[in-house]
Amino acid sequence: MTQSPDTPPALYVAREPIFPRRVKGTFRTLKWWIMGVTLAIYYLTPFIRWDRGPNLPDQAVLIDLAGRRFYFFWIEIWPHEFYFVAGLLIMAGLGLFLFTSALGRVWCGYACPQTVWTDLFILVERWIEGDRNARVRLWNADWSARKLRLRMTKWVIWFLIAMATGGAWVFYFADAPTLLFDLFTLQAPLVAYTTVLILTATTFVFGGFMREQVCNYMCPWPRIQAAMMDNDTLTVAYRHWRGEPRGKHRKAEGAEALGDCIDCMACVNVCPAGIDIRDGQQMECITCALCIDACDDVMERIGKPRGLIDYLALADEERETAGTPPRPIWHHVLRPRTLLYTAMWSLIGVALVYALFVRSDIDLTVEPVRNPQFVTLSDGSVRNTYTLRIRNLTAEDREFRVMLTSDEILRIDVESAGPVANHVTVPANETLQARVYVIARPQDAAAETESTDLRLWVEDTETDDRAGVATIFNGKG
């Protein structure tokens, strides 16, 4: 059907299936290693044990939503310390900016979860259905018992991988061995099954059927990367000044005028995004570098130098075209932009490490009771009430002495104190809420003054560690 000239062009084009060909080489090997390491980290980390004492979970990495804490080996993050998580997220963002400025979309090409699981699904697909040509023939063939059997086998394995992916994710939020047993014995909470089901479905669809469409249509990073890259960025590119004009017939007349590219389409056939790198820089390219391996293999077989497709900086185009060697890699990597990102990344990292090591094992918050601001007792004394929240960040129960300092004479009483006056015991890794009364006698200046500065303290009776918060005492004024 011919499209009317008045009909606007379609904003979405139906997906053309891509069947990447198997390739061997340095970058393909690197991707296999990264896939293995990242998948091992993801699947195995929840089962690593870390002894924190009798009162704490022994899972090395745990996001304890019920206890409102995050455990990472020896590090324990409380809700009021969320700035650690925010700092790590900022560092992750700066790290992306740094690597993209220096080496293009290396995150997308090597470590992005979509890339890793898509690579794994393609590996299964190739193992069951064959390499590129076999998969193309199977796709174009009519449905038969063999085609149905191969497809069902592939989909079942995909589904099992996707289910393991969703299952591994929920293990980060509960004790992994216990939850694993509960999942298989149908004793796990409904939210666990729901989460596994959602992540199974998304992994199955994204890695198996949408693949490059997730990068092209759903991920914002291909658009953002344009602001992070410049002519000094090392990225996968085609040396057109060496490869053009292309030609297959090397023994025909005029072959001496042809470039090194023999138009074999090897770089296109291995590309998981289905693009032709010889057309220049494209948003769809994830710089996985598989086209480099494919082209280098062809160049070796025809007796040409490797590197027709390579990691290179566009700033070197004029130099290489003129026959001048490109500038050294460090010249492109160590430039003002990357050095600025490195400095910012390091500064935040050092600040987080410093904050981690200087933080106290005691945390105190003080909230004055505002309604009423003060109470006049029968003997004329003025009393203010405060709510203290004492966090014991250690793995042992601790006894704390509650005190105050002020330029005026004030008395302190702690409601529900222990056997010793104004002493409270806070269980390990818990927060205790205590009601504290501060009283000024009728003859004291604080009773008649509108406000008096004071500081409430808690002191560990065993270690003498202290934490204090400044507040005010409200008088009759």
N, C-alpha and C positions, 0 to 999 in steps of 0.2 A: 504494500500500500504506500503510495507516494504522499509525502508530507506536504501539506499546503504551505505556500510561502508565508502566509499570515500566521501560521501556528508557531508559537514560541518554542525554542529548542528545549529538549528534556533536560531537567536539572539532575536527573539520576539515570545512569546507564546501567543496564542489567549486567551482572558480573559475568565476565568471561572466565571460565575455569583455567587455572594455571597448574601445570604439571612440571615442577622443577626437575631437571635431570640430576642424577647423582654425579658428584664431583669429588676429587681428592686434591689435597694441597694443604699448604700451611694454614690458611685461614679456616678451611673446613675442619681441620684437626683442632685448631684453637676453639672453634665453636662447639665441637664435641666435648672438649674438656670443660668449658664453661657451663654447658648444659648439665653435664654430670655433677659438677661441684654445686651448682645452684639448686638442682633438684634434690641432691643429697642433703644440703643444708635445710631446705624447706621441709622435707619429709621426716628427717631424723631429729631435728632440733627439739621438738616438744618432748622427746623421750630421754633427753639428757638430764641426769639428776645432779643436784647441787645441794649439799647439806647446809642448811641455815639454822639448825637447832630444832628443838622439839616443838616449838610453837609456830613454825612457819612451814610453808609448802617446800618440798624438795625438788620442784621442777625448775630447771635452769632458766628457762624463758617462759614467763607466764603473765598474761594480762588478766589479773584477778578483778573482774568487774564487781563481784559481790563484796570483796574486801576493799575495793577502790584503791588498788595498788598495782604497780607494774614491776615485775621482777626480771632482772637480766643478770644472771650469774650472781656476782657479789653486790650488784647495785639494786637498790630498792627505791622506787619512785612513788611518792605519795601524791594525792590530788593537788595539794597546795604547791607541789614542786613541778607542776606541768610545764614550767619554763624549760626544763630539761628536754622534754619531748618537742616543744616548739623550737628549741635550739637545734635539735637533731634534724628536724624537718627543714629548717633554713639551711643547714649544712648540706642536706641532700639536694636542695634546689641549687645552691651555689656550685655543688659538685657537678650537677648536670650542665650548668652554664660553662664551667671550666672545661670539661671534657668536650662539649660541643664546640666551643671556641677553638680548641686545639686540634681535635680529631673528628669533627663532624658528629654524626649520629651514631657514635659507637655504642651508646646505651641501647638504642633501638635495634642495632644490628647484632648485639651479642648477649645482653643481659635482661632485656625487657621480658617480663613474663609472657606476653603475647608471642614474642619471638621464640622463646624457649619451648613453650608448649606446642606452638605451630611446628617447630622443627621436630619435636618428638612425634607429633601426629603424622607428619610427612614421612618420617622414618618407618612408622608402622604401615602406612599406606604403601610405601615402596617395597617393604618386606612381603606384603600379602599380594599386591597387584602387579608388582614389577616396576621397572624403571620407566622413564618418561614415555617412550614409544608404546610400551605395553599398556600404560594407564590411559594414554590417548585413545588407543584402539578399544579398550574396554569401555571408555566413556561414550564413544560413538556407536558401539555395538548395541543391537537390540537386547532387550531383557531376556535372559535365559537362566537356567538353573545354576550354571557356573557363575554368571555375573551376580545373581542374587546371593549365592554362597560367599563369594569374595567380599561383596559389600557388607553383608551381615557380620562376617568375621571381623572385618575392619571396624565396623561401628561398635561391636561388642567390646573390642579391645579399647577403642577410644572412650567408651562409656566407663569402663573400669578405671582407666587413667584419670578421667574427669572425676569419678567418685572418690578416688584416692586423694585427688587435689582438694576437693571440698572437705573430705574427712580430715586431712592434715590441718586445714585452717582452723577448725573448731578445737583441735587439740591445744592450740595456743591459749585458749580461754578456760581450760579446766585441766585437772590432772589427767594427762594423756593415757596412761595404762588403764585407769579406772573408766574413763569415758569410752575408750575403745571396747572394753568389755561390755559396758552398758549399751553401746550402739548395736552390738551383735546380739545381745540378749533382749533387745527391745525395751530396755529400762531407762534409756537416756531421755532427757526432757524434750518436749516438742520443738523448742527453738533450735536444738542441735540438729534434729532431722531436717527441719525447714532450711537451715543454713547450708547443710550438706547438699540438699536437693537443688537449691538456687545456684550454688557454686558449681555443682556437677553440670547443670544445664548450660550455664554460661561458658564453662570451659569446653564442653562438648561442641557447642555451636560456634564459639569464637575460634577455637583451634582447628576444628574440623571443616567448617563450611564457610566462615566469613574471612578468616585469615587476613590477607592484606587489606580487606575492606575496613577492619577495625582500625588499622593505622591511617587509612586514607579519609575515612568519614567520621570516626568516633574519637580519635585521639587528637588533642590540640597541639601536641608537640611538633608535628611536621610544619605547622604554620609559625610556631614560636621560634623554631630553630633558625629561621631566616635572619632574625635580629641578633642571633648569637654567632653567626658565621660571617667571615669576610674573606678577602682574597688570599690571606695568609693561612687560612684554616686548611689543614691536611685532610683531604677527603677522597673518596673513590672517584676517579675521573679517567677519561679516555684521552690519550695523547693523539688528538686528531691531526696535529702537525706531522706526526710520524705515520699514522695509519691511513690517511687519505692520499689519493683516491683509492677506494676499495676495489678489489677485483679477485675473482677466483682463478682465472686462466693465466697462470704464471708463465706459460710457454708461448702464449699468443703474441702477436705483433703489438708492440707498445707496452709490454709487461714491465719494462724497466722504469716506466713512469708511475707505476702503481705504488701505493704505500704498503706497509706491512700487514694491514688488515685484509684477510682473505674472505671476509664476509661469510664466515662459517656459522654464525649465529650461536656459537657456544656460550657466549656471555649472556645472551638472551634466554637460552634454554635452561640455564641453571638459576636464573633470577627468581626468587620467591615472590617478588612484586610484579613480575611479568613486564618489566620495562627494558628499554634498550639504552644502556649507559652511553652509547656512542652519540645519542641525541643531546648530550649535555646534562647539566644538573637538573634534577627533577624532584618534586616534592615526595613522590612515591618511594624514592630510593632510601633504604634504611642503612646503607653502607655496611652490609654484611660481608662484602669483599669476596663473595663466592665467584663473581665474574672475574676477579683477578686470578684466582686459581685456575679457572677454565681457560682463560686467555693465555696464561703462562704455559699451560700444558700444550696448547696448540703451537705457540711460538717455539717451544723446544722441539716439537716434532717437525716443523718446517725449517728449522735452523735459523730462526730469528731471535734477537735479544728479548729477554723477558721484560715485562714492565710496560707493554703497550696500554694496558689498563692497570692502574696502580694508585696507591695513596700519594697524592701530590697536591701542591698549593697552586691555585690559579695564578697567583702573583708571579710564578716562575714560567708562565707560558711564553712570554716574549723571549726570555733567556734561552729556554730550550729550543724554541723555534729558530733562534739564531745560532744554535749549536753550542751555546754556553752551558756549562753544568749548572744544575739548580743549586740554590743556596742550601746550606746544611739544615737538617731537621730542627736543631735547637733554635735556629733563627726564626722559624715559624712558631715554635711552641713557646719560647720565652720572649714574649712581647708584652707591652703594657697591659692589654686587656687580661691576658691569662695571669700575669703577675698580680694584678689587682684582685681577681677572683681568688687566687691562691692565698693572698694576704688576708682577705675577708674570711675565707673558709678557716684558715689557721687561727685567726683571732677569736672567732666564735668557739672553735674547738678548745683552745687554751682556756677561754673563759668558763666553759662548761666543766672542764676538768678541775679547774681551780675551785669553782662553786661546789663541785662534788666532794672535794677533799676538805673544804673548810666548813661545810655545813655541820650544824650541831646535832647531837642525838636527842635534843629536847626542842620542841616547838611549842610556843605559847601564843594564844590569841586571847584578848580581853575585850569583852563587850559590855559596856555599862548598861544597866537597866534604866531606860529613860522614862518609864511610866510607873510610879512617879520618879522624878529626878532625885528626890531625897525624902526621907521619912524622919519626923521629929518624934523621938521616943518620950516616954512618960517623965523621965528625969531631965528632959531638955536637950539631950544629946541628939546629934544629927547623924543619920545613917545613910550611906549610899550602898547600892547592891551592884555587883558585877558577876558576869558569867565568864568563868575561865575554862578554856579548852586546852588541856595539856596533852601533847602527843609524846609518847615514849617511842622513839624510833630505834630502840635496841631490841635484842632478842631475849631480854630478861625483864622480869617484873622489877620496877624501881620505885623507891619511896622518895617523895619530894616534899620539901619544906616550902610553904607559901609565905612570902614576906612582902613588905613594902618599904619604900624609902620616900621621904618627903621632908621639906624644910619645916613643916608644921607637925604638931603632935597628933598622931592618928593611931587608932587601934584596929587590928584586923582579926576577924573570926572567919573560919572556914566551916561551912555547913557540911555535915557528914564526914568530918575529919576522922582519922584513925585514932588508935589508942593515945598517940602523942598529939597535943594540940597543934592545929594548923599543919599537920602532916597528912599527906594523901598518898596512896599507893596506886600506881598506874600499871596495868598489865602490859606485858611485852607486846610491842607493835600494835598498840591500841591507843585510842584517844579517850581521856576522861574529862567529863564536864563537871565542874564544881561551882557551887554558889558561894561567893565570897562577900562578906559584909565589912565595910570600912566605916569606923565610927569616930566622930569628933565630940569631945566633951563640951558642955555648954560654955565653959570658960575659955575654950581654945579659939584662936583666931579663925581657924578653918570653918568653924560652925557658923560664923557670921559673915565670912567672905563669900562672894558669889562663886568663885572657882579657885581651887588650889591644885597646883601641879603635884602629881605623885607618880611613882613607878611601881608596878606590881612585879614581883619576882617569883620564880620557882627555882629551887636549888636541889640538885641530886645529893641526897645525904651520904651516898657512898663515894661518889667521884668529885663532889663539889662543883660540878658543871652547873652553869646558871643560864637562865633566859629571862629577859625582862621586856615589859611593854609599858610605854608611857601612856598615862591617861589623866583625867582630872577628877577632883572631888568637888561636888556641888554643895555649897552651903546656902544659908538663908538669903544671903546677899542683901 
